[in-house]
Amino acid sequence: MEGLTVKYDKSTDINGLQSDEVNSRFLIKGGSPLNGTVKVSGAKNSASKLVVASLLSNKKSTLHNSPNRISDLILTNQICESLGSNIRVDRDILEIITEDITSSIIDCELGNKTRIAVLLAGPLLHRTGRAMIPVPGGCRIGSRPVNFHIDSLEKLGCKVTLKEDYFILEADKLKGTNIRLEYPSVGATENIIIASSLAKGRTVLTNAAVEPEILDLIKFLQKMGAIIEISTDRKITIEGVEKLDGAEHYVIPDRNQAASFACAGIASRGDVFIENAVQDDLITFLNAVRRVGGKYEVKENGIRFFYNGELRSIAIETNVHPGFMTDWQQPFVILMTQANGISIVHETVYEERFGYVNELRKMGAEIELYNTCLGGLECRFANTNYYHSAVVKGPTPFHGAEINVPDLRAGFSYLIAGVIATGESLVNGAVYIDRGYESIDEKLTGLGAEIRRI
């Protein structure tokens, strides 16, 4: 296949960006509604896990609809290449083959910038018997307990020790077992599925996460030769096999991108058709859009979202799938600031997800945070000091300001805020947004936004 071979070199930042992009910012002149068509990329939360899972085999795998320009996937590719993978990309196609594992050590400079690193435990243990994995990093939105991963790997027969900033894992052969997650963690579920695919015997995972990206991972592994069953009540059974082959797979469209562009279109009083948006993966989001007064029309190849009258206040609570996704919360809050009345958000997934609110206040948002549970869902953060509920007053006009991005999803919400604000806004920290959105300035420009990277 003709294409570009991805290689890690000194001119490339650890987030997968060239050196001149690392400190880039977005300058936005607001006030214009978004109109037109935008195509969402393949889901980076799926593609990166598929790349990791491919290391279970020494055969070639091919991913179509792969978001190859997203820095999180570029970073995942760099880590895999450092372990012996050969990767080629061409537009939205990614080919990967790992004939030999040349190192079982994940470089700290690469690995501690992403939570993907810990998912490589299974492939490295199966193929080398050993893995050294840096303590994971990622967006600063609250703790993402790695103990779920480590406890599960130990139950599968892995010996784990912590030395300085590394987990050292060793196992002659992982063995199937029964694992119940304390919380349906997406990452831990993915780790267990990947690690158990070649384990000896059967692994029964209960209280598992069942997000669309996890189902995509299961489909990919099944194509590789794995035996994985999904039952009711969040139960996943993995029957270990002797070996896996390569596979060809189409990465599911990114539901986070779809929701983000939907909120941008409605909040700006525009009309946006989101190509490749999938109704099945957005059912809870679509219900919230209808409740807030936004309009949508499901079509064969996507979903049209548009403003058509006054928005009204609502209450939402984030939850694991099939609940309202935590990654939808930030862009939806921008929508709430333009709704008439008092809206409420109860965040039950990450305890510090509202770290982006102060910057929005600079632009005119009226949002108050509370450390109490303003909702009916059972919440891990009840009776704590975490500010995990928000009261949003609307409608509030936004004005331009200079703001700093704290994390990926908050970053896109700032772009929406800049689009609907009067005057110019300077959004510092484009590197965070680039982790999950391909060519975001080009896509927004295509919808009529006045935005440029500086």
C-alpha positions in Angstrom: 0.0 0.0 0.0 1.3 3.5 -0.9 1.5 5.7 2.1 3.4 7.2 4.9 5.3 5.1 7.4 4.8 6.4 10.9 8.1 6.8 12.8 8.9 8.4 16.1 11.7 11.0 15.8 13.0 14.0 17.7 11.0 16.5 15.7 7.8 14.8 16.8 6.3 15.7 20.1 5.3 13.0 22.6 1.7 13.8 21.9 2.3 12.9 18.2 2.5 16.5 16.9 5.3 18.2 15.0 7.3 20.7 17.1 5.7 23.7 15.5 2.2 22.5 16.5 2.9 21.8 20.1 2.2 25.4 21.3 -0.4 26.3 18.8 -3.6 28.2 19.7 -6.9 28.9 18.0 -8.1 32.5 17.3 -11.8 32.6 16.8 -14.0 35.5 15.7 -17.5 34.6 16.9 -21.0 35.5 16.1 -21.8 33.4 13.0 -24.1 30.4 13.1 -22.6 27.1 11.9 -24.1 25.7 8.7 -23.2 22.9 6.3 -21.9 19.3 6.4 -19.1 17.8 8.5 -17.9 14.3 8.5 -16.9 12.7 11.8 -13.7 10.6 11.9 -13.3 7.0 13.1 -13.5 6.8 16.9 -10.1 7.4 18.4 -11.2 5.6 21.6 -11.8 2.5 19.4 -8.9 2.8 16.9 -6.2 3.1 19.6 -7.4 -0.1 21.3 -7.6 -2.0 18.1 -4.0 -1.1 17.3 -3.0 -2.4 20.8 -5.1 -5.6 20.3 -3.3 -6.3 17.0 -0.1 -6.9 18.9 -1.6 -10.2 20.2 -0.8 -11.6 16.7 2.3 -11.6 14.5 0.1 -11.2 11.5 -0.9 -8.0 9.6 -4.1 -6.2 10.5 -5.7 -3.4 8.5 -8.0 -0.7 9.9 -10.3 1.3 7.7 -11.8 4.7 8.8 -8.9 5.1 11.1 -8.4 8.6 12.5 -4.7 8.7 11.6 -4.2 12.4 12.2 -5.4 12.4 15.8 -2.5 12.8 18.1 -3.7 10.2 20.6 -3.6 7.5 17.9 -0.2 8.8 16.6 1.1 8.4 20.1 -0.3 4.9 20.4 1.4 4.1 17.1 4.7 5.4 18.3 4.5 3.3 21.4 3.8 0.2 19.4 6.6 0.9 17.0 9.0 1.2 19.9 8.0 -2.3 20.8 8.6 -3.7 17.3 5.4 -2.9 15.3 5.7 -1.8 11.6 2.9 0.7 10.9 1.9 2.3 7.6 -0.9 4.8 7.1 -2.6 6.2 4.0 -5.4 8.6 4.5 -7.8 6.7 6.7 -6.2 3.3 6.3 -3.8 1.9 8.9 -1.8 -1.3 8.4 0.1 -2.8 11.4 2.2 -5.9 11.7 4.2 -6.9 14.7 6.2 -10.0 13.7 8.5 -9.8 16.7 8.3 -7.9 20.0 11.8 -6.3 20.2 11.3 -4.7 23.6 9.0 -5.3 26.5 9.7 -1.9 28.0 7.4 1.1 27.2 9.5 4.2 27.2 8.4 6.5 30.1 8.5 9.6 28.0 5.9 8.1 25.7 3.9 5.9 28.1 3.2 8.2 30.9 1.4 10.6 28.6 -1.4 8.1 27.8 -3.6 5.6 29.6 -3.2 3.3 26.5 0.1 2.0 27.7 -1.4 -0.2 30.5 -3.5 -2.0 27.8 -0.3 -3.3 26.3 0.2 -5.5 29.3 -1.7 -8.5 27.8 0.1 -8.5 24.4 3.5 -8.1 26.0 2.9 -10.8 28.6 1.6 -13.3 26.1 4.5 -12.7 23.7 7.4 -12.1 26.0 6.3 -13.1 29.6 7.2 -9.6 30.8 6.2 -6.0 30.6 7.4 -2.7 32.1 4.7 -0.1 31.9 4.9 3.5 33.1 2.3 4.8 35.5 -0.4 6.1 33.1 -1.2 9.8 32.5 -3.8 11.6 30.4 -6.3 14.4 30.8 -6.6 16.0 34.2 -10.2 15.3 34.9 -10.0 13.2 38.0 -8.5 9.9 39.1 -8.7 7.0 36.7 -7.9 4.2 39.0 -5.2 1.9 37.6 -5.9 -0.5 40.5 -8.8 -1.9 38.4 -6.3 -2.9 35.8 -3.6 -4.2 38.1 -6.0 -6.2 40.3 -7.5 -7.8 37.3 -4.1 -8.7 35.8 -3.0 -10.2 39.1 -6.2 -12.4 39.1 -5.3 -13.6 35.7 -2.0 -14.9 37.1 0.3 -11.9 36.6 2.9 -10.9 39.2 3.0 -7.2 39.6 5.6 -5.0 41.3 6.0 -1.2 41.4 9.4 0.2 41.0 9.8 4.0 40.9 7.5 5.1 38.0 7.1 1.6 36.4 4.8 -1.3 36.9 6.8 -4.5 36.3 4.6 -7.4 35.2 5.6 -11.0 34.8 3.7 -14.2 33.9 4.6 -17.5 32.2 1.0 -17.9 31.1 -2.1 -16.0 32.0 -5.0 -18.1 33.2 -8.7 -17.5 32.9 -10.6 -16.6 36.0 -13.7 -14.8 37.4 -13.4 -11.1 37.7 -16.0 -8.6 39.0 -15.2 -5.0 38.5 -16.0 -2.7 41.4 -17.0 -0.1 38.8 -17.7 -0.7 35.1 -14.5 0.9 34.0 -14.1 1.1 30.2 -10.3 0.8 30.3 -10.2 -2.1 32.7 -12.9 -3.9 30.7 -10.8 -3.5 27.5 -7.6 -4.6 29.3 -9.3 -7.7 30.7 -10.8 -8.6 27.3 -7.4 -8.1 25.5 -5.4 -10.0 28.1 -7.9 -12.9 28.4 -8.1 -13.6 24.7 -5.0 -15.8 24.7 -5.2 -16.8 28.4 -5.6 -20.5 29.3 -9.2 -21.3 30.1 -12.2 -19.1 30.5 -12.5 -15.7 31.9 -15.9 -14.4 33.1 -16.1 -10.7 33.6 -19.0 -9.2 35.4 -20.1 -5.6 36.0 -18.2 -4.8 32.7 -18.5 -1.7 30.6 -20.4 -2.2 27.4 -19.7 1.0 25.4 -19.9 0.9 21.6 -16.1 1.1 21.5 -15.8 -2.1 23.6 -18.2 -3.9 21.2 -16.0 -2.7 18.4 -13.0 -4.2 20.1 -14.8 -7.5 20.6 -15.8 -7.6 16.9 -12.2 -7.0 15.9 -10.8 -9.7 18.2 -13.5 -12.1 17.0 -12.3 -11.5 13.5 -8.8 -12.3 14.7 -10.0 -15.7 16.1 -11.1 -14.9 19.7 -14.1 -16.4 21.3 -16.0 -13.7 23.3 -19.6 -13.7 24.4 -21.7 -10.9 25.7 -24.5 -11.7 28.1 -27.1 -9.6 30.0 -26.3 -7.7 33.1 -22.9 -6.5 31.9 -21.4 -10.0 31.7 -18.6 -10.8 29.2 -17.1 -14.3 28.8 -13.8 -14.8 27.1 -12.7 -18.3 26.1 -8.9 -18.2 25.6 -7.6 -19.6 22.3 -4.1 -20.8 21.3 -3.4 -18.1 18.8 -4.8 -15.1 16.9 -4.4 -14.0 13.3 -4.6 -10.6 11.7 -7.9 -9.0 10.7 -9.4 -6.3 8.5 -11.8 -4.0 10.3 -13.8 -0.8 9.8 -13.5 1.5 12.9 -16.8 2.8 14.2 -17.5 6.6 13.7 -16.7 8.8 16.7 -19.8 9.4 18.7 -18.0 12.0 20.8 -17.2 14.1 17.7 -20.8 13.7 16.6 -22.2 15.0 19.8 -19.7 17.9 19.9 -20.6 19.1 16.4 -24.3 18.7 17.2 -24.0 21.0 20.3 -22.0 23.5 18.3 -24.6 23.6 15.5 -27.6 24.1 17.8 -25.8 26.5 20.3 -24.8 28.7 17.4 -28.4 28.7 16.1 -27.2 26.9 12.9 -28.0 23.9 10.9 -25.3 21.1 10.7 -25.5 17.7 9.0 -23.1 15.3 10.6 -22.1 12.6 8.2 -21.5 9.2 9.7 -23.2 10.0 12.9 -24.9 6.8 14.1 -28.2 6.9 15.9 -27.6 3.6 17.7 -24.6 5.1 19.5 -26.4 8.4 20.3 -29.8 7.4 21.6 -29.4 9.0 25.1 -27.8 12.1 23.6 -30.6 12.5 21.1 -33.2 12.3 23.9 -31.3 15.1 25.7 -31.2 17.2 22.6 -35.0 16.9 22.2 -35.6 17.7 25.8 -33.5 20.9 25.6 -35.5 22.0 22.5 -32.9 21.3 19.8 -34.0 19.6 16.6 -32.6 16.7 14.7 -33.4 14.6 11.7 -31.9 11.1 11.3 -30.9 10.2 7.8 -29.4 7.2 6.1 -25.8 8.5 6.2 -25.9 10.7 9.2 -27.9 13.1 11.4 -28.9 16.7 10.9 -29.0 18.9 14.0 -30.5 22.4 13.9 -31.8 25.3 15.9 -35.5 26.0 15.6 -36.8 28.1 18.4 -36.1 28.8 22.1 -34.0 26.3 24.0 -35.3 25.2 27.5 -33.5 24.2 30.6 -33.1 20.5 31.6 -31.4 18.3 34.1 -28.9 15.6 33.0 -26.8 13.0 34.8 -23.7 11.4 33.3 -23.3 7.7 33.6 -21.7 4.7 31.9 -23.2 3.5 28.7 -26.1 3.4 27.9 -26.4 6.5 30.0 -25.5 10.1 29.1 -21.8 9.9 28.3 -19.4 12.0 30.5 -17.6 13.1 27.3 -20.8 14.7 26.1 -21.2 16.8 29.2 -18.9 19.7 28.4 -20.2 20.6 25.0 -23.8 20.1 26.3 -23.1 22.6 29.1 -22.5 25.2 26.4 -25.9 24.4 25.0 -27.4 24.8 28.5 -25.9 28.3 28.8 -28.1 29.3 25.8 -31.2 27.7 27.2 -33.9 29.6 29.0 -33.9 28.8 32.8 -31.9 26.9 35.3 -30.2 23.6 34.1 -28.6 21.0 36.3 -25.7 18.6 35.6 -24.8 15.8 37.9 -21.4 14.2 37.0 -21.1 10.6 38.3 -18.2 9.3 36.3 -15.2 11.7 37.0 -15.0 13.7 40.2 -13.1 16.7 38.7 -14.8 17.0 35.4 -15.9 20.6 36.0 -12.3 22.0 36.0 -13.2 23.9 32.8 -15.9 26.1 34.3 -13.7 29.0 35.5 -12.6 29.8 32.0 -16.2 29.8 30.7 -17.0 32.3 33.4 -14.5 34.7 31.8 -16.7 34.6 28.7 -19.9 35.3 30.5 -21.2 31.9 31.6 -23.2 31.8 34.9 -22.4 28.4 36.3 -22.2 27.4 40.0 -20.6 24.2 41.3 -21.7 22.1 44.3 -20.2 19.2 46.1 -23.6 17.6 46.6 -25.4 15.1 44.4 -28.0 17.1 42.4 -29.6 14.1 40.9 -31.1 10.7 41.6 -28.4 8.3 40.3 -26.2 6.5 42.8 -23.0 8.4 42.9 -19.5 7.4 44.1 -18.8 11.0 45.1 -21.7 11.5 47.5 -20.6 12.9 50.9 -17.2 14.0 49.5 -15.7 17.4 48.8 -15.6 17.0 45.1 -17.6 19.6 43.2 -19.4 17.2 40.8 -22.7 19.0 40.3 -23.4 22.2 38.3 -26.2 24.7 38.1 -26.3 26.5 34.8 -28.2 29.7 34.3 -29.3 30.7 30.8 -29.5 32.2 28.4 -26.3 34.1 28.9 -24.5 36.0 26.0 -20.8 35.1 25.6 -18.1 37.6 24.9 -14.6 36.9 23.6 -11.8 36.2 26.0 -8.4 34.5 26.3 -8.9 31.0 27.8 -6.7 28.0 28.6 -7.7 24.4 27.7 -7.4 21.9 30.6 -8.5 18.7 28.8 -9.7 17.3 25.5 -13.5 17.6 25.7 -13.4 20.9 27.6 -11.2 22.1 24.7 -13.9 21.6 22.1 -16.5 23.2 24.4 -14.3 26.3 24.4 -14.3 26.3 20.6 -18.1 26.3 20.7 -18.1 29.1 23.2 -15.8 31.1 20.9 -18.0 30.5 18.0 -21.1 31.8 19.7 -19.4 34.7 21.5 -19.2 38.3 20.3 -15.7 39.5 19.5 -12.5 37.5 19.3 -11.5 34.6 21.6 -8.0 33.1 21.9 -8.0 29.4 23.0 -4.6 28.3 24.3 -3.7 24.6 24.3 -4.7 23.4 20.9 -2.6 20.3 21.6 -5.3 18.9 23.9 -8.0 19.3 21.3 -5.8 17.7 18.6 -5.8 14.6 20.8 -9.4 13.8 19.8 -10.4 15.9 16.8 -8.8 15.7 13.3 -8.2 19.0 11.5 -10.8 20.7 13.8 -10.0 24.2 12.5 -10.5 23.1 8.9 -13.8 21.3 9.8 -15.2 24.3 11.7 -14.1 26.7 8.9 -16.0 24.5 6.5 -19.1 25.1 8.6 -18.7 28.9 8.4 -16.7 29.6 11.6 -14.0 32.2 11.5 -11.2 30.2 13.2 -7.5 29.9 12.5 -4.5 28.2 14.2 -1.7 30.5 15.3 
